Structures are given as structure tokens and as C-alpha cells.
């Protein structure tokens, strides 16, 4: 497969919470009736390779593997089909989360930003061009840690599909070429420890691997 490097300049990183029913339930969260959107700062993007430095001062830091898509065109008020046609690349991302910090923020009714955006919080694999947008609904993702499967999912299991998510976003926020969407994580999230070897597989092919340093 042909891959392009992890994008060096990204306008925005949009993320989706609780987009797999089993994941919502494992954290005792209600299953959403409409997309739950939050953002990570583009300055948190690092390659999904080499070493991931996550200092102990961050507290508990959880892995959340997600399918990431990149837009190749601007979208405003788009239909799901128009949104799907605008997807140019696909890859995997880790939505690393300071879980203790997030729990405190949620208990206070505050935004999650401080638990989601920190140095190295968004490792992204190289991005694969999307030749057939309709194939997005047939993609699968797996995260192994030290050779053991910890998370696995399929686009068909999403509560809100990628085209619906992009359409929804485009009716609230103008989207531009280069924006990234992290489409939600399946069940199995958990804390990372020093020395963990993370491998992300997209459709059974390893596209990212990194070692955790804490």
C-alpha cells in the first residue's frame, strides 16, 4: 500500500466520544443520541512510531485507538454523501487521555481539553489514500499491546458513521482541506505503562508501532 507521511500541518483535529456502544458502557457513560464532539490541539500530533514519552506527572494515561480520516476538500452544510466524497486519506490515531484528569473535569461539568491535549497526545500513523470512499464502511482496526489484542472494532459497529459525523460537523463548523476526524474508540481502553509496545493495525496491516516511555 502507498502511504503519505503523517500530516505536518493540520488546521483542526475533531474527535468523537462514545461512538461505540461497548466503550460508552465500559466507562459507565450513557450512549449518545447525537454525536459527542470534542477537539485535540494539532500541536499534540506526533508520529505513531518510535517512542511515546508520557511523563508520570500526567497521571494515568489511557490508550484509545481510532480510525482517523483526512479531508481533501472544504465542507460546509454537506450531506453525508458529499462528506464521504471529501475524505482523501485514512489511517490510525491514538487519542491518548489523562483519565484521572478527565474524571475530575467531567465531575465539575468542565470541557475535557486539559485531559485530551498535551504533548504527544495524538500519535498518528502514515495516511493511506482513499481510492474508494464507499470502502470506509468496511474498515477494521486493532490495537495490540505487547502482542496481546486490547482493542478491536469495525466501522460497521460505530453508532454514527464517518460520513454522518462529517456531515454533522459541517453543519456546525466550516471544515477545510487537511482537517482530521478521529472517529471514536472501541471497548478495551486502559492505562499505559513504561515499556508497553503498541501496534496499530488497519484492516489487519500494521501501520503504526511505538514504545511507551514513562
C-alpha positions as a printed NumPy array, in Angstrom:
array([[  0.   ,   0.   ,   0.   ],
       [  1.051,   3.6  ,  -0.61 ],
       [  1.201,   5.815,   2.438],
       [  1.858,   9.519,   2.847],
       [  3.664,  10.879,   5.898],
       [  1.784,  11.928,   8.982],
       [  0.473,  15.433,   8.142],
       [  2.867,  18.068,   9.491],
       [  0.337,  20.911,   9.365],
       [ -3.259,  20.331,  10.367],
       [ -5.88 ,  23.024,  10.814],
       [ -8.043,  21.133,  13.328],
       [ -8.423,  17.704,  14.929],
       [-12.054,  16.809,  15.62 ],
       [-12.74 ,  13.833,  17.887],
       [-15.828,  11.784,  18.675],
       [-16.68 ,  10.491,  22.139],
       [-18.616,   7.307,  22.878],
       [-19.097,   6.239,  19.275],
       [-19.015,   2.518,  20.096],
       [-21.735,   1.275,  22.454],
       [-19.457,  -1.122,  24.342],
       [-16.929,   1.643,  25.014],
       [-19.585,   4.005,  26.365],
       [-20.782,   1.284,  28.722],
       [-17.315,   0.262,  29.92 ],
       [-16.829,   3.799,  31.291],
       [-20.383,   3.933,  32.682],
       [-21.383,   6.651,  30.24 ],
       [-24.774,   6.967,  28.527],
       [-24.923,   6.057,  24.847],
       [-25.263,   9.383,  22.994],
       [-28.261,  10.236,  20.842],
       [-26.27 ,  12.679,  18.736],
       [-22.514,  12.903,  18.045],
       [-20.395,  13.964,  21.018],
       [-17.671,  16.191,  19.585],
       [-14.511,  17.488,  21.234],
       [-11.131,  18.651,  19.909],
       [ -7.454,  17.974,  20.351],
       [ -4.877,  20.623,  19.553],
       [ -2.957,  19.953,  16.307],
       [  0.213,  20.736,  18.273],
       [ -0.277,  17.392,  20.069],
       [  0.24 ,  15.368,  16.867],
       [  3.269,  13.074,  16.801],
       [  4.114,  10.087,  14.558],
       [  2.766,   6.71 ,  15.67 ],
       [  6.294,   5.298,  15.744],
       [  9.432,   5.239,  17.852],
       [  8.959,   6.268,  21.483],
       [  5.921,   7.914,  23.076],
       [  7.074,   9.995,  26.029],
       [  4.305,  10.166,  28.656],
       [  5.734,  11.546,  31.914],
       [  4.356,  10.162,  35.184],
       [  3.294,  13.717,  36.025],
       [  0.41 ,  13.219,  33.556],
       [ -1.115,  10.638,  35.893],
       [ -2.994,   7.696,  34.414],
       [ -2.799,   7.877,  30.618],
       [ -5.138,   5.602,  28.645],
       [ -4.867,   4.307,  25.098],
       [ -7.795,   4.836,  22.715],
       [ -7.198,   3.556,  19.182],
       [ -9.271,   5.209,  16.446],
       [ -9.687,   5.35 ,  12.697],
       [ -8.593,   8.781,  11.505],
       [ -9.623,  10.352,   8.212],
       [ -8.295,  13.433,   6.481],
       [-10.4  ,  15.8  ,   4.406],
       [ -9.227,  16.691,   0.912],
       [-11.805,  19.434,   0.395],
       [-13.717,  22.054,   2.338],
       [-17.171,  21.175,   3.666],
       [-19.999,  23.402,   4.837],
       [-23.541,  22.1  ,   5.309],
       [-22.654,  18.893,   3.478],
       [-24.8  ,  15.814,   3.026],
       [-23.323,  12.515,   4.253],
       [-22.583,  11.509,   0.647],
       [-20.829,  14.812,  -0.054],
       [-18.864,  14.429,   3.162],
       [-17.82 ,  10.899,   2.255],
       [-16.591,  12.055,  -1.156],
       [-14.376,  14.663,   0.528],
       [-12.361,  12.07 ,   2.512],
       [ -8.894,  11.806,   0.945],
       [ -6.845,   9.713,   3.395],
       [ -7.273,   7.188,   6.196],
       [ -5.014,   5.975,   8.989],
       [ -4.967,   5.209,  12.698],
       [ -4.623,   7.553,  15.634],
       [ -4.264,   7.194,  19.369],
       [ -6.491,   9.541,  21.341],
       [ -4.319,   9.426,  24.469],
       [ -6.307,  10.525,  27.513],
       [ -5.357,  11.638,  31.017],
       [ -8.119,   9.585,  32.595],
       [ -7.848,  10.9  ,  36.167],
       [ -7.848,  14.482,  34.912],
       [-10.8  ,  13.772,  32.634],
       [-12.817,  12.296,  35.515],
       [-12.252,  15.436,  37.586],
       [-13.195,  17.724,  34.691],
       [-16.358,  15.713,  33.979],
       [-17.377,  15.815,  37.64 ],
       [-17.174,  19.621,  37.525],
       [-19.039,  19.903,  34.237],
       [-15.956,  21.312,  32.548],
       [-14.673,  20.675,  28.987],
       [-12.21 ,  17.806,  28.531],
       [ -9.499,  19.822,  26.778],
       [ -6.899,  19.607,  29.541],
       [ -7.218,  15.805,  29.599],
       [ -7.055,  15.429,  25.831],
       [ -4.444,  17.953,  24.666],
       [ -0.898,  17.583,  25.958],
       [  2.488,  16.991,  24.353],
       [  2.315,  13.774,  22.34 ],
       [ -1.409,  13.227,  22.977],
       [ -2.223,  12.427,  19.342],
       [  0.058,   9.829,  17.706],
       [ -0.977,   9.323,  14.071],
       [  0.128,   6.691,  11.58 ],
       [  1.034,   7.468,   7.978],
       [ -2.123,   8.121,   5.981],
       [ -3.304,   5.872,   3.146],
       [ -5.068,   7.454,   0.148],
       [ -8.75 ,   6.518,  -0.114],
       [ -9.428,   5.331,  -3.65 ],
       [-12.977,   4.159,  -2.972],
       [-14.787,   6.254,  -0.337],
       [-17.569,   3.667,  -0.039],
       [-14.97 ,   1.213,   1.305],
       [-14.724,   3.246,   4.52 ],
       [-17.651,   1.339,   5.981],
       [-15.7  ,  -1.928,   5.632],
       [-12.553,  -0.93 ,   7.552],
       [-11.369,  -2.558,  10.773],
       [ -8.937,  -1.508,  13.496],
       [ -6.949,  -3.373,  16.146],
       [ -4.567,  -2.275,  18.892],
       [ -2.182,  -4.799,  20.389],
       [ -0.049,  -4.133,  23.443],
       [  2.958,  -6.375,  23.918],
       [  1.471,  -8.703,  21.316],
       [ -1.925,  -9.015,  23.041],
       [ -5.095,  -7.665,  21.42 ],
       [ -6.519,  -4.943,  23.656],
       [ -8.928,  -3.143,  21.336],
       [-10.632,  -4.127,  18.115],
       [-13.526,  -2.737,  16.154],
       [-15.114,  -2.265,  12.76 ],
       [-16.636,   0.795,  11.098],
       [-19.97 ,  -1.028,  10.878],
       [-20.097,  -1.007,  14.706],
       [-19.967,   2.782,  15.   ],
       [-23.06 ,   4.466,  16.39 ],
       [-22.528,   7.336,  13.936],
       [-20.748,   6.539,  10.671],
       [-17.874,   8.608,   9.344],
       [-19.982,  10.348,   6.647],
       [-22.706,  11.161,   9.189],
       [-20.098,  12.554,  11.599],
       [-18.522,  14.754,   8.924],
       [-21.919,  15.946,   7.716],
       [-22.951,  16.763,  11.286],
       [-19.734,  18.684,  11.897],
       [-20.031,  20.601,   8.625],
       [-23.448,  21.936,   9.663],
       [-21.923,  23.429,  12.822],
       [-18.305,  24.234,  11.892],
       [-16.803,  25.084,   8.479],
       [-14.379,  22.261,   7.646],
       [-11.333,  22.748,   5.431],
       [ -8.87 ,  20.685,   3.422],
       [ -6.474,  18.978,   5.861],
       [ -8.834,  18.726,   8.835],
       [ -8.676,  15.402,  10.661],
       [-11.508,  13.412,  12.195],
       [-10.82 ,  10.798,  14.88 ],
       [-13.935,   8.675,  14.669],
       [-14.181,   7.117,  18.14 ],
       [-12.664,   4.19 ,  20.015],
       [-13.957,   0.653,  20.605],
       [-14.061,  -1.013,  24.017],
       [-10.906,  -2.107,  25.805],
       [ -9.295,   1.208,  26.743],
       [ -6.84 ,   1.113,  29.616],
       [ -3.717,   2.632,  31.19 ],
       [ -0.271,   2.582,  29.594],
       [  2.898,   1.705,  31.492],
       [  6.583,   2.112,  30.762],
       [  7.824,  -0.291,  28.124],
       [  4.445,  -1.11 ,  26.566],
       [  4.811,  -1.856,  22.854],
       [  1.775,  -0.575,  20.921],
       [  0.928,  -1.8  ,  17.426],
       [ -1.981,  -0.414,  15.432],
       [ -3.431,  -2.5  ,  12.622],
       [ -5.738,  -1.15 ,   9.921],
       [ -7.53 ,  -3.942,   8.054],
       [ -5.01 ,  -6.394,   9.521],
       [ -1.95 ,  -4.439,   8.359],
       [  0.375,  -2.872,  10.937],
       [  0.524,   0.861,  10.199],
       [  1.892,   2.169,  13.497],
       [  4.135,   0.889,  16.277],
       [  5.585,   2.692,  19.274],
       [  7.068,   2.06 ,  22.713],
       [  5.75 ,   3.894,  25.771],
       [  8.279,   5.726,  27.97 ],
       [  7.037,   6.942,  31.336]])
